[in-house]
C-alpha cells in the first residue's frame, strides 16, 4: 500500500480537526501539529486556511467525478441511480461533507461557492431529465442524503422504491428533456 503524501496527511489532520472542534477554531498551527509537520510544511502545500478548504473540496470533487462516471444515460435509470446513490452513505465522505459544511460560515465566501459547485457537479447526470423533474429528483435525493448524514430516520427500501416509481412516472414519453 502506498504511503500517504504529506499533502494528504495535512488534509486528513485538517478534516479531523474541523469535525472535532469546528472550523472557526482550527488554526494552521493546530493542523500542522495534528499532521506532525511544521507550520512551514503546511504553508508549503496550503498557503492559507482557505487553501486547505479548497483542498478538501478537491478531494470531494474527485469522489464526485468517480461516482458520476458510472451514472446511466437513460432517464428512468438516472432517477434510480441518483436516489440510490443518495442513500449510500459512506462514513469517510460524510466526515468530509460535515467538515465542509462546518467551514461554510467560518471562512471566506469561497468555501460556499466551492460547495455550491460540488452540488452542481454531482447533479450533472440529472440533465437528461426535464428540468423540473431533475430538480425534484435532486431535492429528494439530497433530502435522503442529508437525513442520513445527520442520523435521521432512514427510509425503508420499499419506501425508496415507491419514491423512485413516482419520480420515474414523471418522465415524459420517450424520455425527452422537456417540460
C-alpha positions as MATLAB code, in Angstrom:
seq = 'XXXXXXXXXXXXXXXXXXXXXXXXXXXXXXXXXXXXXXXXXXXXXXXXXXXXXXXXXXXXXXXXXXXXXXXXXXXXXXXXXXXXXXXXXXXXXXXXXXXXXXXXXXXXXXXXXXXXXXXXXXXXXXXXXXXXXXXXXXXXXXXXXXXXXXXXXXXXXXXXXXXXXXXXXXXXXXXXXXX';
ca = [
       0.000    0.000    0.000;
       1.323    3.422   -0.956;
       2.287    5.779    1.806;
       0.114    8.919    2.047;
       1.729   12.107    0.788;
       2.415   14.946    3.204;
      -0.329   16.925    1.460;
      -2.862   14.144    2.153;
      -1.706   13.785    5.761;
      -2.216   17.519    6.283;
      -5.689   17.386    4.715;
      -6.600   14.387    6.898;
      -5.499   16.266   10.010;
      -7.330   19.430    8.959;
     -10.523   17.482    8.247;
     -10.351   15.695   11.606;
      -9.859   18.980   13.445;
     -12.762   20.684   11.704;
     -15.124   17.830   12.500;
     -13.788   17.630   16.062;
     -13.517   21.247   17.175;
     -15.195   23.298   14.451;
     -13.815   25.193   11.512;
     -13.563   28.545   13.271;
     -11.320   27.050   15.962;
      -8.838   25.386   13.640;
      -5.563   27.180   13.035;
      -2.743   26.394   10.667;
      -0.613   25.654   13.740;
      -3.176   23.122   15.012;
      -3.357   21.448   11.611;
       0.445   21.270   11.491;
       0.653   19.775   14.982;
      -2.059   17.226   14.227;
      -0.335   16.245   10.966;
       3.066   16.030   12.636;
       4.638   18.648   10.379;
       5.878   22.195   10.835;
       3.679   25.185   10.086;
       6.044   25.825    7.172;
       5.246   22.326    5.908;
       1.566   23.206    5.904;
       2.209   26.571    4.235;
       4.293   24.895    1.538;
       1.243   22.915    0.395;
      -1.518   25.277    1.529;
      -0.635   28.992    1.750;
      -3.852   29.787    3.649;
      -6.702   28.251    5.589;
      -8.930   28.813    2.538;
      -6.475   26.744    0.502;
      -6.899   23.904    2.984;
     -10.669   24.069    2.500;
     -10.149   24.129   -1.258;
      -8.004   21.000   -0.870;
     -10.870   19.265    0.921;
     -13.228   20.363   -1.866;
     -10.793   18.931   -4.423;
     -10.953   15.596   -2.582;
     -14.716   15.643   -2.718;
     -14.687   16.636   -6.387;
     -12.582   13.550   -7.151;
     -15.104   11.333   -5.319;
     -17.971   13.005   -7.179;
     -16.265   12.572  -10.556;
     -15.695    8.896   -9.829;
     -19.324    8.459   -8.779;
     -20.932   10.295  -11.686;
     -18.727    8.463  -14.190;
     -20.974    5.459  -13.501;
     -24.233    7.387  -13.947;
     -26.559    5.937  -16.578;
     -27.865    7.939  -19.546;
     -31.385    6.515  -19.550;
     -33.744    8.963  -17.754;
     -35.509    6.304  -15.662;
     -32.207    4.716  -14.686;
     -30.646    8.060  -13.769;
     -33.549    8.676  -11.348;
     -32.915    5.298   -9.732;
     -29.144    5.878   -9.687;
     -29.410    9.317   -8.068;
     -31.855    8.258   -5.360;
     -29.954    5.048   -4.591;
     -26.608    6.847   -4.501;
     -28.131    9.345   -2.071;
     -28.888    6.505    0.308;
     -25.374    5.017    0.041;
     -23.921    6.958    2.928;
     -20.177    6.431    3.274;
     -18.622    7.420    6.607;
     -15.420    8.904    5.169;
     -17.332   11.016    2.659;
     -19.757   12.077    5.378;
     -16.936   13.414    7.524;
     -15.630   15.338    4.550;
     -19.056   16.856    3.822;
     -19.542   17.660    7.506;
     -16.149   19.349    7.628;
     -17.002   21.495    4.633;
     -20.448   22.404    5.925;
     -18.860   23.426    9.208;
     -16.435   25.590    7.277;
     -19.141   27.365    5.350;
     -19.622   30.107    7.941;
     -16.108   30.056    9.323;
     -14.144   31.200    6.306;
     -14.451   33.326    3.228;
     -17.298   33.017    0.740;
     -15.015   30.883   -1.422;
     -15.984   27.760    0.531;
     -19.696   28.398   -0.014;
     -19.025   28.825   -3.738;
     -16.939   25.650   -3.829;
     -19.702   23.706   -2.051;
     -22.275   25.063   -4.466;
     -20.065   23.989   -7.372;
     -19.752   20.485   -5.875;
     -23.525   20.138   -5.595;
     -23.955   21.307   -9.175;
     -21.276   18.875  -10.327;
     -22.940   15.904   -8.605;
     -26.270   16.848  -10.188;
     -24.931   16.886  -13.768;
     -26.300   13.410  -14.636;
     -29.797   14.757  -13.925;
     -29.516   16.915  -17.050;
     -31.007   14.019  -19.055;
     -34.306   14.752  -17.279;
     -36.773   17.568  -17.888;
     -35.544   20.481  -15.719;
     -38.400   20.495  -13.191;
     -38.273   16.720  -12.762;
     -34.495   16.860  -12.455;
     -34.854   19.412   -9.664;
     -37.414   17.218   -7.894;
     -35.091   14.224   -8.100;
     -32.184   16.322   -6.807;
     -34.184   17.664   -3.891;
     -35.478   14.217   -2.912;
     -32.028   12.641   -3.234;
     -30.349   15.451   -1.314;
     -33.020   15.235    1.383;
     -32.472   11.495    1.782;
     -28.709   12.011    1.937;
     -28.813   14.861    4.468;
     -31.304   12.978    6.587;
     -28.901   10.031    6.736;
     -25.934   12.369    7.270;
     -27.441   13.801   10.444;
     -28.675   10.435   11.701;
     -32.358   10.928   10.931;
     -34.749    8.030   10.453;
     -33.960    6.034    7.348;
     -36.487    5.209    4.682;
     -37.101    1.541    4.018;
     -36.024    0.013    0.725;
     -39.719   -0.374   -0.130;
     -40.397    3.302    0.519;
     -37.400    4.361   -1.571;
     -38.614    2.118   -4.419;
     -42.019    3.831   -4.214;
     -40.365    7.260   -4.321;
     -38.368    6.232   -7.394;
     -41.531    4.889   -9.072;
     -43.347    8.199   -8.520;
     -40.415   10.195   -9.884;
     -39.958    7.897  -12.900;
     -43.664    8.278  -13.670;
     -42.957   11.978  -14.269;
     -40.680   11.249  -17.232;
     -42.445   12.249  -20.455;
     -42.997    9.540  -23.089;
     -39.753    8.947  -24.943;
     -37.829   10.434  -22.007;
     -37.263   13.705  -23.878;
     -35.712   16.526  -21.912;
     -38.642   18.943  -21.973;
     -41.229   20.230  -19.549;
];
